[in-house]
Amino acid sequence: MSDTPENPIENGDAPAPSSPILPPAVILCEPQLGENIGTAARAMANFGLRDLRIVNPRDGWPNARANAAASRADHVIEAVKVFDRVEDAVADLHFVFATTARAREIPKTVRGPDEAAVTLVSHGGRGLATGVLFGRERWGLNNEEIALSDEIVTLPVDPTYASLNIAQAVLVIAYEWRKLATGGVLPFRETEVAPATRDELIRLFDHLEGALDTANYFRTEDKKPVMVRALRNILHKAQLTGQDVKTLRGVVAALEGRKPRAARLKGPPLTPKGSVLGGVKPEGEEPAPVTLDEE
């Protein structure tokens, strides 16, 4: 029998997208620093976890440093439950993972964080309470505490430096849970903009090709059709929007020396070879200063 948990989505056991999935509890065993509690709470809040349980915090509870480090994850901090024993902290849970960075001589199934998320989501989708037990900053969980769990979860870290901050470990587990629980839905996507119409593109092609004709870009008439097709293909690949087309046509118009529509230029008229803006002035004349009309 495989140790890999069955994917509830593939087997049809996952809750419907609209069904609430009970998030796992996070249990911190004898945390030493209030800052670690606060940053763990912040990581939980980032990914929708809210049940934080603390076993024998060294500096007691409440802890002002935890509040400060939580960075407005107040709903997690205010709901913290404090316990004297790990047994009490996990008493109401139906399934518990214990975290450890090293192999233990305990016959328990070991999962990666993505595999653990499958189990947590499957149980949570059926309304069963689950939890993940995290150890002390200095030396983690002892074997008796790990024995209280159903399975072990560990992260694919570099074995030469396997030590993680508690908040980092909480964040990885919380991220994997939320990714599976929500189907990986992102909080936002790029704004969809309608592509340019064929008419807008054709007008751009005509404008650009006309300007290039004037500039003698198509040096030989027999090669012009091939060059035109290449240019149009480049512009097609860009998947231009209507605004993109307007911008490019404005660029072409500027290169042609046309006066902009929104701001008329005062002074001598622009010519291809002798414009005031280009630095060439009519012989014997001082160029008038270039200003913008206010429309």
C-alpha positions in Angstrom: 0.0 0.0 0.0 1.4 3.4 -1.0 2.3 6.0 1.7 1.3 8.8 -0.6 -2.1 10.2 0.5 -4.9 9.9 -2.0 -5.8 13.2 -3.7 -9.3 14.0 -2.6 -9.8 16.2 -5.6 -9.1 13.3 -8.0 -11.2 10.9 -6.0 -14.2 13.2 -5.7 -13.9 13.4 -1.9 -12.9 17.1 -1.8 -15.5 19.6 -0.7 -17.2 21.7 -3.3 -15.5 25.0 -3.9 -18.2 26.8 -2.0 -18.0 24.6 1.0 -16.0 25.9 4.0 -12.8 24.0 4.7 -11.8 24.1 8.4 -8.2 25.4 8.6 -5.7 23.5 10.7 -4.7 24.8 14.1 -1.0 25.8 14.7 0.4 24.6 18.0 3.7 26.1 19.2 5.4 24.1 21.8 7.2 26.2 24.5 8.1 29.1 22.2 10.9 31.3 23.7 10.5 34.6 21.9 7.4 36.7 21.7 8.6 37.9 18.3 8.5 34.3 16.9 4.9 34.0 18.2 3.9 37.2 16.5 5.6 36.5 13.2 4.0 33.0 13.2 0.6 34.7 13.7 1.3 37.0 10.8 2.2 34.1 8.6 -1.0 32.3 9.6 -3.1 35.4 8.8 -1.5 35.7 5.4 -2.9 32.4 4.4 -6.2 32.2 6.2 -5.3 30.3 9.4 -6.6 31.6 12.6 -6.4 29.0 15.4 -3.1 29.6 17.2 -2.3 27.5 20.3 0.7 28.0 22.6 2.1 25.5 25.1 4.0 27.0 28.0 5.4 30.2 26.4 8.6 31.0 28.2 7.8 34.7 28.7 4.1 34.1 29.5 1.0 35.4 27.8 -0.1 38.0 26.7 3.2 39.3 25.2 3.6 42.8 23.9 6.5 41.8 21.6 4.2 39.2 20.0 1.6 41.8 19.4 4.1 44.1 17.8 5.6 41.4 15.5 2.2 40.2 14.4 1.8 43.4 12.3 -2.0 43.8 12.6 -2.8 40.0 12.6 -4.8 41.0 15.7 -7.6 38.5 15.1 -5.1 35.7 15.4 -3.3 37.1 18.5 -6.5 37.9 20.3 -7.8 34.4 19.8 -4.7 32.6 21.1 -5.3 29.7 23.4 -2.6 28.9 26.0 -2.1 25.3 27.4 0.1 23.7 30.0 0.6 20.5 28.2 0.8 19.4 24.5 -1.7 16.7 25.3 -4.3 19.3 26.2 -3.5 21.5 23.1 -4.2 18.6 20.7 -7.0 16.9 22.6 -9.9 18.1 20.4 -8.1 17.4 17.1 -8.9 14.5 14.8 -5.5 14.5 12.9 -2.2 16.0 14.0 1.1 16.5 12.1 4.3 16.9 14.0 7.1 18.9 12.3 10.7 17.9 12.5 13.9 18.6 10.5 15.6 15.4 11.4 14.9 11.7 11.2 13.5 10.1 14.3 13.4 6.5 15.4 9.6 6.6 15.4 7.6 4.4 13.0 5.5 7.2 11.5 4.7 8.2 7.9 6.7 11.2 6.8 5.1 13.7 4.4 6.2 16.8 2.5 4.3 20.0 3.0 2.3 19.5 -0.2 1.3 16.0 0.8 0.4 17.1 4.2 -1.9 19.8 2.7 -3.9 17.0 0.9 -4.6 15.4 4.3 -5.4 18.7 6.0 -7.8 19.8 3.3 -9.5 16.4 3.1 -10.2 16.3 6.8 -11.0 20.0 7.1 -13.5 19.7 4.2 -15.4 17.2 6.3 -15.4 19.4 9.3 -12.8 17.5 11.2 -10.3 19.5 13.2 -6.7 19.1 12.4 -3.4 20.7 13.6 0.3 21.0 13.0 2.6 20.8 16.0 5.8 23.0 15.9 8.7 22.6 18.3 11.0 24.9 20.3 13.3 27.3 18.6 16.5 25.6 19.9 15.8 21.9 19.6 12.3 21.3 18.2 10.0 18.6 19.6 11.0 15.6 21.7 10.0 12.1 20.8 7.2 11.9 23.3 5.6 14.9 21.7 6.0 13.5 18.2 4.4 10.3 19.4 1.2 12.3 20.0 0.9 13.0 16.3 -0.5 10.9 13.5 2.2 11.6 10.9 5.4 13.7 10.5 5.7 16.6 8.1 9.2 17.8 7.1 10.4 20.3 4.5 12.7 19.6 1.6 15.5 21.8 3.0 19.2 21.5 2.4 20.3 18.9 5.0 23.5 20.8 5.7 21.4 23.7 7.0 18.0 22.5 8.0 17.2 25.0 10.7 14.2 27.2 10.0 12.7 30.0 12.0 9.3 28.9 13.4 7.4 31.6 11.4 9.1 30.4 8.2 8.0 26.8 8.8 4.5 27.9 9.7 4.3 30.0 6.5 5.3 27.1 4.2 2.7 24.8 5.7 0.0 27.5 5.6 0.9 28.4 2.0 0.5 24.8 0.9 -2.8 24.4 2.7 -4.3 27.5 1.2 -3.0 26.8 -2.3 -4.9 23.5 -2.2 -7.9 24.7 -0.3 -8.6 27.5 -2.7 -7.5 25.8 -5.9 -4.6 28.3 -6.1 -6.9 31.2 -6.8 -4.9 34.5 -6.7 -6.3 37.6 -5.0 -6.0 39.5 -8.3 -5.0 39.2 -12.0 -3.8 41.7 -14.5 -6.6 43.9 -15.8 -7.9 42.5 -19.1 -7.8 45.0 -21.9 -9.6 44.4 -25.2 -7.2 43.9 -28.2 -7.2 46.4 -31.0 -9.7 45.9 -33.8 -8.7 44.9 -37.3 -9.6 48.4 -38.5 -7.3 50.0 -35.9 -4.4 47.7 -36.9 -4.9 48.3 -40.6 -4.9 52.0 -40.0 -1.6 51.6 -38.1 -0.1 49.5 -40.9 -1.1 52.1 -43.5 0.2 55.0 -41.3 3.5 53.3 -40.6 4.1 52.0 -44.1 3.2 55.4 -45.6 5.8 57.1 -43.3 8.4 54.5 -44.2 7.7 55.0 -47.9 8.3 58.8 -47.4 11.6 58.0 -45.6 12.6 55.7 -48.5 12.8 52.7 -46.2 11.6 50.4 -48.9 14.6 50.8 -51.2 13.6 48.3 -53.8 10.0 47.8 -54.9 10.4 44.1 -55.4 11.3 43.5 -51.8 8.6 45.8 -50.4 5.9 43.2 -50.1 8.1 40.9 -48.1 9.3 43.7 -45.8 5.7 44.8 -45.3 4.6 41.3 -44.3 7.5 41.1 -41.8 6.6 44.4 -40.2 2.9 43.4 -39.9 3.8 40.1 -38.5 5.9 41.8 -35.8 3.0 44.0 -34.8 0.5 41.1 -34.8 2.7 39.2 -32.4 2.7 42.2 -30.0 -1.1 41.7 -29.4 -1.6 45.4 -29.3 -4.5 47.1 -27.6 -6.4 50.0 -28.9 -4.4 52.3 -26.7 -1.1 50.7 -27.9 -2.1 51.5 -31.5 -2.8 55.1 -30.6 0.5 55.4 -28.9 2.4 53.9 -31.8 0.6 56.2 -34.3 1.6 59.1 -32.1 5.2 58.0 -32.3 5.0 57.7 -36.1 3.4 61.1 -36.3 6.1 62.7 -34.2 8.8 61.2 -36.4 7.0 62.5 -39.4 7.3 66.0 -37.9 3.5 66.5 -37.4 2.2 68.9 -34.9 0.6 67.2 -31.9 -3.1 67.5 -31.5 -3.3 68.3 -27.8 -0.6 70.9 -27.7 0.1 73.1 -30.8 3.7 74.2 -31.3 4.3 77.9 -31.9 7.2 79.1 -34.1 8.5 78.3 -37.6 6.8 75.3 -39.2 8.7 72.0 -39.0 10.3 70.7 -42.1 12.0 67.3 -42.6 15.4 68.8 -43.0 15.3 72.1 -41.1 13.2 72.2 -38.0 13.7 74.5 -35.1 13.4 71.5 -32.8 16.1 69.7 -34.8 18.5 72.5 -34.2 18.5 74.0 -37.8 17.3 77.5 -38.1 16.4 79.4 -41.3 19.3 81.4 -42.6 19.4 84.9 -41.1 16.7 84.3 -38.6 16.7 83.6 -34.9 14.2 80.8 -34.0 11.2 81.8 -32.1 11.0 80.2 -28.7 9.0 77.0 -28.7 6.0 77.1 -26.5 2.8 75.1 -26.0 -0.6 76.5 -26.6 -3.1 76.1 -23.8 -6.2 74.6 -25.2 
